[in-house]
């Protein structure tokens, strides 16, 4: 996602007035603070070689996984920063040009924004996720945004904690204001995927080189969040769950599009069989999937 610093129209952020009115500017550091609050407790796996056929890259609060197939690789998701990913790949002596495919679990910014690191890769996106593209990911009430503006008024404008460091105000093309019966609603952070892609449906089986891939729709976090079962051994669930003390738990509710569907998908994951390892993109992994599923 390319974010440019633009002149911002005036936006009201007072919850004492509902309905009509003008808005004051929203600082990008406020949006950064909102995202930081949701991601500060995440526990991604440090960059390393996990197994002979599996590597992991840490990109801030997210992970990118790489399944090895001879000299080639298939990536699960594309992280946040292409520069970070390239640097971490170099530390593993992995050439990004050998990544032949990227399996995107869903289209949130922290799963696709680093896609440029894999310029030579075929990109696969869940078919049910396509409607998420070019639509706003987060909606807050005017009061909620007013509270956030106060809470994060001194949040760092720059530095690693702020995902949007260097941007003063949130860009016009990535925010929308709407008036409703119960006051204003503010939507922001569109999902974007700046690459051509192939779609995959629920229940498909793919073969990329010698790697066998099964797709499982686990919607709720987004419309098309999809898990990938690799070689009937590794299950990658993206943001389908968090892992706490080795047990499956719901993902951050603020970031879930539909909480009820998300909870149903957790039960769907718990009923899956035939794999040993379960990987999340933000909360680590477990090598005892059946115990975690039973929790």
C-alpha atoms as a printed R data frame, in Angstrom:
    type eleno elety resid chain resno       x       y       z
1   ATOM     1    CA   UNK     A     1   0.000   0.000   0.000
2   ATOM     2    CA   UNK     A     2   1.533   3.287  -1.053
3   ATOM     3    CA   UNK     A     3   0.541   6.139   1.230
4   ATOM     4    CA   UNK     A     4   1.309   9.651   0.178
5   ATOM     5    CA   UNK     A     5   1.232  12.763   2.325
6   ATOM     6    CA   UNK     A     6  -1.655  14.883   1.113
7   ATOM     7    CA   UNK     A     7  -3.502  17.984   2.178
8   ATOM     8    CA   UNK     A     8  -6.330  16.863   4.477
9   ATOM     9    CA   UNK     A     9  -9.853  18.250   4.563
10  ATOM    10    CA   UNK     A    10 -11.063  19.413   7.946
11  ATOM    11    CA   UNK     A    11 -12.737  16.750  10.079
12  ATOM    12    CA   UNK     A    12 -14.637  17.029  13.380
13  ATOM    13    CA   UNK     A    13 -13.643  14.594  16.122
14  ATOM    14    CA   UNK     A    14 -15.919  15.651  18.954
15  ATOM    15    CA   UNK     A    15 -18.446  13.106  20.228
16  ATOM    16    CA   UNK     A    16 -20.382  15.829  22.002
17  ATOM    17    CA   UNK     A    17 -21.927  16.761  18.645
18  ATOM    18    CA   UNK     A    18 -23.619  14.148  16.462
19  ATOM    19    CA   UNK     A    19 -25.004  14.384  12.971
20  ATOM    20    CA   UNK     A    20 -24.029  17.488  11.057
21  ATOM    21    CA   UNK     A    21 -20.791  19.314  11.383
22  ATOM    22    CA   UNK     A    22 -17.280  19.707  10.074
23  ATOM    23    CA   UNK     A    23 -14.428  17.377  10.896
24  ATOM    24    CA   UNK     A    24 -10.862  18.162  11.949
25  ATOM    25    CA   UNK     A    25  -7.785  16.550  10.435
26  ATOM    26    CA   UNK     A    26  -6.870  13.016  11.482
27  ATOM    27    CA   UNK     A    27  -3.185  12.538  12.091
28  ATOM    28    CA   UNK     A    28  -1.603   9.399  10.693
29  ATOM    29    CA   UNK     A    29  -0.006   8.863  14.108
30  ATOM    30    CA   UNK     A    30  -3.516   8.359  15.557
31  ATOM    31    CA   UNK     A    31  -4.184   5.578  13.032
32  ATOM    32    CA   UNK     A    32  -0.712   4.242  13.814
33  ATOM    33    CA   UNK     A    33  -1.563   4.252  17.517
34  ATOM    34    CA   UNK     A    34  -4.802   2.345  16.909
35  ATOM    35    CA   UNK     A    35  -2.949  -0.345  14.963
36  ATOM    36    CA   UNK     A    36  -0.101  -0.440  17.511
37  ATOM    37    CA   UNK     A    37  -2.599  -1.049  20.314
38  ATOM    38    CA   UNK     A    38  -3.903  -4.124  18.468
39  ATOM    39    CA   UNK     A    39  -0.499  -5.491  17.503
40  ATOM    40    CA   UNK     A    40   1.653  -4.770  20.577
41  ATOM    41    CA   UNK     A    41   0.777  -8.105  22.168
42  ATOM    42    CA   UNK     A    42   1.473 -10.194  19.094
43  ATOM    43    CA   UNK     A    43   4.238 -12.783  19.289
44  ATOM    44    CA   UNK     A    44   5.600 -13.561  15.809
45  ATOM    45    CA   UNK     A    45   8.335 -16.158  15.357
46  ATOM    46    CA   UNK     A    46  11.857 -14.721  14.899
47  ATOM    47    CA   UNK     A    47  13.471 -15.183  11.495
48  ATOM    48    CA   UNK     A    48  15.000 -18.644  11.269
49  ATOM    49    CA   UNK     A    49  15.102 -22.026   9.587
50  ATOM    50    CA   UNK     A    50  12.459 -24.048  11.415
51  ATOM    51    CA   UNK     A    51  12.835 -27.378   9.591
52  ATOM    52    CA   UNK     A    52  14.673 -28.622   6.521
53  ATOM    53    CA   UNK     A    53  11.661 -27.681   4.392
54  ATOM    54    CA   UNK     A    54  10.340 -24.633   6.268
55  ATOM    55    CA   UNK     A    55  11.707 -21.151   6.940
56  ATOM    56    CA   UNK     A    56  10.126 -18.171   8.671
57  ATOM    57    CA   UNK     A    57  10.735 -14.430   8.277
58  ATOM    58    CA   UNK     A    58   9.714 -11.932  10.936
59  ATOM    59    CA   UNK     A    59   8.502  -8.632   9.493
60  ATOM    60    CA   UNK     A    60   7.658  -6.382  12.443
61  ATOM    61    CA   UNK     A    61   4.607  -8.017  14.074
62  ATOM    62    CA   UNK     A    62   3.916 -10.451  11.222
63  ATOM    63    CA   UNK     A    63   5.436 -13.637   9.840
64  ATOM    64    CA   UNK     A    64   6.044 -14.835   6.309
65  ATOM    65    CA   UNK     A    65   6.572 -18.582   5.971
66  ATOM    66    CA   UNK     A    66   8.528 -20.258   3.162
67  ATOM    67    CA   UNK     A    67   8.101 -23.907   2.192
68  ATOM    68    CA   UNK     A    68  11.211 -25.262   0.491
69  ATOM    69    CA   UNK     A    69  11.003 -27.468  -2.597
70  ATOM    70    CA   UNK     A    70  14.497 -28.222  -3.879
71  ATOM    71    CA   UNK     A    71  15.919 -24.818  -4.832
72  ATOM    72    CA   UNK     A    72  12.468 -23.220  -4.957
73  ATOM    73    CA   UNK     A    73  10.059 -21.874  -2.333
74  ATOM    74    CA   UNK     A    74   6.382 -21.135  -1.834
75  ATOM    75    CA   UNK     A    75   5.575 -18.266   0.534
76  ATOM    76    CA   UNK     A    76   2.582 -17.995   2.834
77  ATOM    77    CA   UNK     A    77   1.619 -14.298   2.829
78  ATOM    78    CA   UNK     A    78   3.804 -11.326   1.938
79  ATOM    79    CA   UNK     A    79   4.164  -9.322   5.143
80  ATOM    80    CA   UNK     A    80   4.395  -5.569   5.613
81  ATOM    81    CA   UNK     A    81   7.672  -4.264   4.200
82  ATOM    82    CA   UNK     A    82   9.394  -5.537   1.070
83  ATOM    83    CA   UNK     A    83  12.693  -4.047   2.270
84  ATOM    84    CA   UNK     A    84  12.455  -5.827   5.631
85  ATOM    85    CA   UNK     A    85  11.557  -9.111   3.990
86  ATOM    86    CA   UNK     A    86  14.441  -8.943   1.516
87  ATOM    87    CA   UNK     A    87  16.870  -8.205   4.344
88  ATOM    88    CA   UNK     A    88  15.593 -11.129   6.424
89  ATOM    89    CA   UNK     A    89  15.666 -13.481   3.440
90  ATOM    90    CA   UNK     A    90  19.287 -12.531   2.841
91  ATOM    91    CA   UNK     A    91  20.106 -13.477   6.432
92  ATOM    92    CA   UNK     A    92  18.695 -16.942   5.650
93  ATOM    93    CA   UNK     A    93  20.603 -17.110   2.343
94  ATOM    94    CA   UNK     A    94  17.287 -17.342   0.485
95  ATOM    95    CA   UNK     A    95  17.044 -15.662  -2.912
96  ATOM    96    CA   UNK     A    96  13.627 -14.043  -3.323
97  ATOM    97    CA   UNK     A    97  13.797 -14.850  -7.043
98  ATOM    98    CA   UNK     A    98  13.439 -18.515  -6.080
99  ATOM    99    CA   UNK     A    99  10.070 -17.900  -4.437
100 ATOM   100    CA   UNK     A   100   7.799 -19.234  -7.177
101 ATOM   101    CA   UNK     A   101   4.427 -18.538  -5.557
102 ATOM   102    CA   UNK     A   102   2.829 -16.545  -2.752
103 ATOM   103    CA   UNK     A   103  -0.284 -17.999  -1.126
104 ATOM   104    CA   UNK     A   104  -2.164 -15.052   0.382
105 ATOM   105    CA   UNK     A   105  -4.366 -15.981   3.340
106 ATOM   106    CA   UNK     A   106  -6.241 -12.656   3.109
107 ATOM   107    CA   UNK     A   107  -5.734  -9.117   1.858
108 ATOM   108    CA   UNK     A   108  -5.031  -7.089   5.013
109 ATOM   109    CA   UNK     A   109  -2.120  -4.662   4.718
110 ATOM   110    CA   UNK     A   110   0.169  -6.718   6.978
111 ATOM   111    CA   UNK     A   111  -0.240  -9.761   4.731
112 ATOM   112    CA   UNK     A   112   0.198  -8.234   1.265
113 ATOM   113    CA   UNK     A   113   2.054  -4.931   1.585
114 ATOM   114    CA   UNK     A   114   5.476  -6.564   1.132
115 ATOM   115    CA   UNK     A   115   4.475  -8.315  -2.103
116 ATOM   116    CA   UNK     A   116   7.126  -6.394  -4.066
117 ATOM   117    CA   UNK     A   117   9.762  -8.558  -2.366
118 ATOM   118    CA   UNK     A   118   8.472 -11.415  -4.517
119 ATOM   119    CA   UNK     A   119   8.471  -9.765  -7.915
120 ATOM   120    CA   UNK     A   120   8.906 -13.039  -9.820
121 ATOM   121    CA   UNK     A   121   6.220 -14.984  -7.950
122 ATOM   122    CA   UNK     A   122   2.754 -16.094  -8.957
123 ATOM   123    CA   UNK     A   123   0.243 -14.722  -6.447
124 ATOM   124    CA   UNK     A   124  -2.775 -16.723  -5.268
125 ATOM   125    CA   UNK     A   125  -5.696 -14.993  -3.545
126 ATOM   126    CA   UNK     A   126  -8.808 -16.666  -2.101
127 ATOM   127    CA   UNK     A   127 -11.774 -16.077  -4.397
128 ATOM   128    CA   UNK     A   128 -13.969 -15.103  -1.443
129 ATOM   129    CA   UNK     A   129 -11.439 -12.413  -0.510
130 ATOM   130    CA   UNK     A   130 -11.748 -10.480  -3.783
131 ATOM   131    CA   UNK     A   131 -14.702  -8.359  -2.490
132 ATOM   132    CA   UNK     A   132 -12.436  -7.093   0.302
133 ATOM   133    CA   UNK     A   133 -10.136  -5.378  -2.193
134 ATOM   134    CA   UNK     A   134 -10.502  -1.609  -2.499
135 ATOM   135    CA   UNK     A   135 -12.904  -1.545   0.433
136 ATOM   136    CA   UNK     A   136 -12.334  -0.079   3.874
137 ATOM   137    CA   UNK     A   137 -11.086  -2.500   6.500
138 ATOM   138    CA   UNK     A   138 -11.893  -0.632   9.718
139 ATOM   139    CA   UNK     A   139 -14.903   1.475  10.702
140 ATOM   140    CA   UNK     A   140 -15.172   3.401  13.958
141 ATOM   141    CA   UNK     A   141 -17.770   5.704  15.407
142 ATOM   142    CA   UNK     A   142 -16.970   9.377  15.645
143 ATOM   143    CA   UNK     A   143 -16.781   9.044  19.431
144 ATOM   144    CA   UNK     A   144 -14.383   6.115  19.215
145 ATOM   145    CA   UNK     A   145 -12.129   8.051  16.856
146 ATOM   146    CA   UNK     A   146 -12.328  11.096  19.128
147 ATOM   147    CA   UNK     A   147 -11.168   8.966  22.055
148 ATOM   148    CA   UNK     A   148  -8.367   7.492  19.940
149 ATOM   149    CA   UNK     A   149  -7.252  10.981  18.863
150 ATOM   150    CA   UNK     A   150  -6.924  11.940  22.523
151 ATOM   151    CA   UNK     A   151  -5.243   8.678  23.551
152 ATOM   152    CA   UNK     A   152  -2.654   8.786  20.762
153 ATOM   153    CA   UNK     A   153  -2.135  12.525  20.469
154 ATOM   154    CA   UNK     A   154   1.485  12.085  21.599
155 ATOM   155    CA   UNK     A   155   2.106   8.802  19.790
156 ATOM   156    CA   UNK     A   156   5.410   8.780  17.892
157 ATOM   157    CA   UNK     A   157   5.246  10.331  14.442
158 ATOM   158    CA   UNK     A   158   8.192   8.212  13.398
159 ATOM   159    CA   UNK     A   159   9.927   5.054  14.445
160 ATOM   160    CA   UNK     A   160   9.244   1.340  14.220
161 ATOM   161    CA   UNK     A   161   6.223   1.455  16.550
162 ATOM   162    CA   UNK     A   162   4.291   3.592  14.068
163 ATOM   163    CA   UNK     A   163   3.436   1.575  10.952
164 ATOM   164    CA   UNK     A   164   2.723   4.847   9.138
165 ATOM   165    CA   UNK     A   165   5.803   6.774  10.240
166 ATOM   166    CA   UNK     A   166   6.609   9.825   8.158
167 ATOM   167    CA   UNK     A   167   3.002  10.514   7.160
168 ATOM   168    CA   UNK     A   168   1.488  13.562   8.863
169 ATOM   169    CA   UNK     A   169  -2.192  13.250   7.943
170 ATOM   170    CA   UNK     A   170  -4.187  10.298   6.706
171 ATOM   171    CA   UNK     A   171  -4.667  10.472   2.883
172 ATOM   172    CA   UNK     A   172  -8.016  11.511   1.403
173 ATOM   173    CA   UNK     A   173  -8.307   8.428  -0.787
174 ATOM   174    CA   UNK     A   174  -8.065   6.075   2.182
175 ATOM   175    CA   UNK     A   175 -10.720   7.474   4.511
176 ATOM   176    CA   UNK     A   176 -14.468   8.034   4.345
177 ATOM   177    CA   UNK     A   177 -16.834   9.935   6.610
178 ATOM   178    CA   UNK     A   178 -20.537   9.140   6.781
179 ATOM   179    CA   UNK     A   179 -23.331  10.569   8.899
180 ATOM   180    CA   UNK     A   180 -25.890   8.229  10.440
181 ATOM   181    CA   UNK     A   181 -28.752   8.272  12.914
182 ATOM   182    CA   UNK     A   182 -26.366   7.611  15.789
183 ATOM   183    CA   UNK     A   183 -23.651  10.010  14.697
184 ATOM   184    CA   UNK     A   184 -20.748   9.940  12.318
185 ATOM   185    CA   UNK     A   185 -18.873   6.839  11.137
186 ATOM   186    CA   UNK     A   186 -15.256   6.934  10.006
187 ATOM   187    CA   UNK     A   187 -13.900   4.172   7.751
188 ATOM   188    CA   UNK     A   188 -10.248   3.864   6.773
189 ATOM   189    CA   UNK     A   189  -7.453   1.547   5.621
190 ATOM   190    CA   UNK     A   190  -8.567   0.052   2.309
191 ATOM   191    CA   UNK     A   191  -7.347  -3.406   1.427
192 ATOM   192    CA   UNK     A   192  -5.251  -3.323  -1.727
193 ATOM   193    CA   UNK     A   193  -3.250  -5.838  -3.723
194 ATOM   194    CA   UNK     A   194  -1.055  -4.141  -6.290
195 ATOM   195    CA   UNK     A   195  -0.325  -7.270  -8.309
196 ATOM   196    CA   UNK     A   196  -2.108  -9.554 -10.720
197 ATOM   197    CA   UNK     A   197  -3.267 -12.744  -9.052
198 ATOM   198    CA   UNK     A   198  -4.978 -16.066  -9.543
199 ATOM   199    CA   UNK     A   199  -7.941 -16.968  -7.357
200 ATOM   200    CA   UNK     A   200  -8.401 -20.158  -5.375
201 ATOM   201    CA   UNK     A   201 -11.694 -21.461  -4.044
202 ATOM   202    CA   UNK     A   202 -12.611 -23.237  -0.847
203 ATOM   203    CA   UNK     A   203 -11.708 -26.929  -0.903
204 ATOM   204    CA   UNK     A   204  -9.327 -26.740  -3.858
205 ATOM   205    CA   UNK     A   205  -6.190 -28.840  -4.153
206 ATOM   206    CA   UNK     A   206  -3.162 -27.282  -5.826
207 ATOM   207    CA   UNK     A   207   0.223 -28.642  -6.787
208 ATOM   208    CA   UNK     A   208   3.158 -26.248  -7.078
209 ATOM   209    CA   UNK     A   209   6.297 -28.188  -7.890
210 ATOM   210    CA   UNK     A   210   6.311 -31.032  -5.356
211 ATOM   211    CA   UNK     A   211   4.254 -29.089  -2.829
212 ATOM   212    CA   UNK     A   212   0.664 -30.216  -2.250
213 ATOM   213    CA   UNK     A   213  -1.757 -27.513  -1.085
214 ATOM   214    CA   UNK     A   214  -5.320 -27.762   0.191
215 ATOM   215    CA   UNK     A   215  -7.446 -24.650   0.750
216 ATOM   216    CA   UNK     A   216  -9.930 -24.223   3.620
217 ATOM   217    CA   UNK     A   217 -12.151 -21.144   3.951
218 ATOM   218    CA   UNK     A   218 -12.146 -19.856   7.544
219 ATOM   219    CA   UNK     A   219 -14.001 -16.553   7.112
220 ATOM   220    CA   UNK     A   220 -14.931 -14.099   9.838
221 ATOM   221    CA   UNK     A   221 -11.699 -12.171  10.248
222 ATOM   222    CA   UNK     A   222 -12.260 -11.186   6.614
223 ATOM   223    CA   UNK     A   223 -14.701 -12.470   4.001
224 ATOM   224    CA   UNK     A   224 -12.181 -14.785   2.402
225 ATOM   225    CA   UNK     A   225  -9.575 -15.689   4.998
226 ATOM   226    CA   UNK     A   226  -8.263 -19.064   3.890
227 ATOM   227    CA   UNK     A   227  -6.074 -21.646   5.584
228 ATOM   228    CA   UNK     A   228  -3.534 -23.631   3.588
229 ATOM   229    CA   UNK     A   229  -2.731 -27.244   4.447
230 ATOM   230    CA   UNK     A   230   0.696 -28.043   3.035
231 ATOM   231    CA   UNK     A   231   1.799 -31.606   2.315
232 ATOM   232    CA   UNK     A   232  -0.727 -32.836   4.894
233 ATOM   233    CA   UNK     A   233   1.702 -31.710   7.579
234 ATOM   234    CA   UNK     A   234   1.643 -27.930   8.038
235 ATOM   235    CA   UNK     A   235  -1.572 -25.936   8.513
236 ATOM   236    CA   UNK     A   236  -1.250 -22.162   8.035
237 ATOM   237    CA   UNK     A   237  -4.298 -20.291   9.365
238 ATOM   238    CA   UNK     A   238  -3.244 -16.657   8.955
239 ATOM   239    CA   UNK     A   239  -5.372 -14.622  11.373
240 ATOM   240    CA   UNK     A   240  -7.869 -17.404  11.931
241 ATOM   241    CA   UNK     A   241  -6.826 -17.812  15.569
242 ATOM   242    CA   UNK     A   242  -4.303 -16.651  18.120
243 ATOM   243    CA   UNK     A   243  -2.227 -19.037  20.223
244 ATOM   244    CA   UNK     A   244  -2.016 -18.429  23.961
245 ATOM   245    CA   UNK     A   245  -0.009 -20.884  26.067
246 ATOM   246    CA   UNK     A   246  -0.315 -23.409  23.253
247 ATOM   247    CA   UNK     A   247  -4.107 -23.175  23.097
248 ATOM   248    CA   UNK     A   248  -6.279 -21.811  20.285
249 ATOM   249    CA   UNK     A   249  -7.982 -18.533  21.123
250 ATOM   250    CA   UNK     A   250  -9.992 -16.023  19.062
251 ATOM   251    CA   UNK     A   251  -8.094 -13.358  17.123
252 ATOM   252    CA   UNK     A   252  -8.260  -9.669  18.140
253 ATOM   253    CA   UNK     A   253 -11.977  -8.853  18.018
254 ATOM   254    CA   UNK     A   254 -11.412  -5.235  16.927
255 ATOM   255    CA   UNK     A   255  -9.849  -6.541  13.720
256 ATOM   256    CA   UNK     A   256 -12.483  -9.190  12.964
257 ATOM   257    CA   UNK     A   257 -14.996  -8.296  10.273
258 ATOM   258    CA   UNK     A   258 -17.644 -10.694  11.593
259 ATOM   259    CA   UNK     A   259 -17.078 -12.034  15.096
260 ATOM   260    CA   UNK     A   260 -19.809 -14.690  14.905
261 ATOM   261    CA   UNK     A   261 -18.392 -16.160  11.685
262 ATOM   262    CA   UNK     A   262 -14.890 -15.971  13.145
263 ATOM   263    CA   UNK     A   263 -15.982 -18.097  16.135
264 ATOM   264    CA   UNK     A   264 -17.619 -20.633  13.801
265 ATOM   265    CA   UNK     A   265 -14.407 -20.854  11.804
266 ATOM   266    CA   UNK     A   266 -12.438 -21.604  14.962
267 ATOM   267    CA   UNK     A   267 -14.705 -24.609  15.482
268 ATOM   268    CA   UNK     A   268 -14.091 -25.564  11.855
269 ATOM   269    CA   UNK     A   269 -10.338 -25.447  12.466
270 ATOM   270    CA   UNK     A   270 -10.759 -27.574  15.589
271 ATOM   271    CA   UNK     A   271 -12.467 -30.266  13.510
272 ATOM   272    CA   UNK     A   272  -9.662 -30.505  10.956
273 ATOM   273    CA   UNK     A   273  -7.510 -33.628  10.982
274 ATOM   274    CA   UNK     A   274  -4.374 -34.995   9.388
275 ATOM   275    CA   UNK     A   275  -1.648 -32.482  10.242
276 ATOM   276    CA   UNK     A   276   0.883 -31.994  13.032
277 ATOM   277    CA   UNK     A   277   1.876 -28.316  12.997
278 ATOM   278    CA   UNK     A   278  -0.405 -25.285  13.143
279 ATOM   279    CA   UNK     A   279   1.011 -21.860  12.237
280 ATOM   280    CA   UNK     A   280  -0.451 -18.419  12.809
281 ATOM   281    CA   UNK     A   281   0.891 -15.270  11.192
282 ATOM   282    CA   UNK     A   282   1.118 -13.254  14.434
283 ATOM   283    CA   UNK     A   283   0.996 -15.597  17.429
284 ATOM   284    CA   UNK     A   284   3.570 -18.264  16.715
285 ATOM   285    CA   UNK     A   285   2.952 -21.941  16.047
286 ATOM   286    CA   UNK     A   286   2.467 -25.230  17.813
287 ATOM   287    CA   UNK     A   287   4.042 -28.599  17.096
288 ATOM   288    CA   UNK     A   288   1.206 -30.339  18.934
289 ATOM   289    CA   UNK     A   289  -1.764 -29.240  16.900
290 ATOM   290    CA   UNK     A   290  -4.129 -31.856  18.271
291 ATOM   291    CA   UNK     A   291  -3.558 -30.749  21.858
292 ATOM   292    CA   UNK     A   292  -4.035 -27.109  20.845
293 ATOM   293    CA   UNK     A   293  -7.229 -27.979  18.958
294 ATOM   294    CA   UNK     A   294  -8.578 -29.767  22.002
295 ATOM   295    CA   UNK     A   295  -8.163 -26.701  24.207
